[in-house]
Amino acid sequence: MNANTLIGWKTLRPMVGNLGRTTWWRLVRAGEAPAPIRISPGRVAWRLTDILDWIASR
């Protein structure tokens, strides 16, 4: 995987531990978690590097 790798919720979920989808979106809205990138209508993904940086900072 490279720095521009995008991951969806199914890949992100195991990485964020016990956080559920609703809790994750609350953190995103509060600015406490990385915001996703819209890749098509109804589909979002996150940059892997943003998620790894977020995990390291916690």
Secondary structure, 3 states (H helix, E strand, C coil): CCCCCEECHHHHHHHCCCCCHHHHHHHHHCCCCCCCEEEECCEEEEEHHHHHHHHHHC
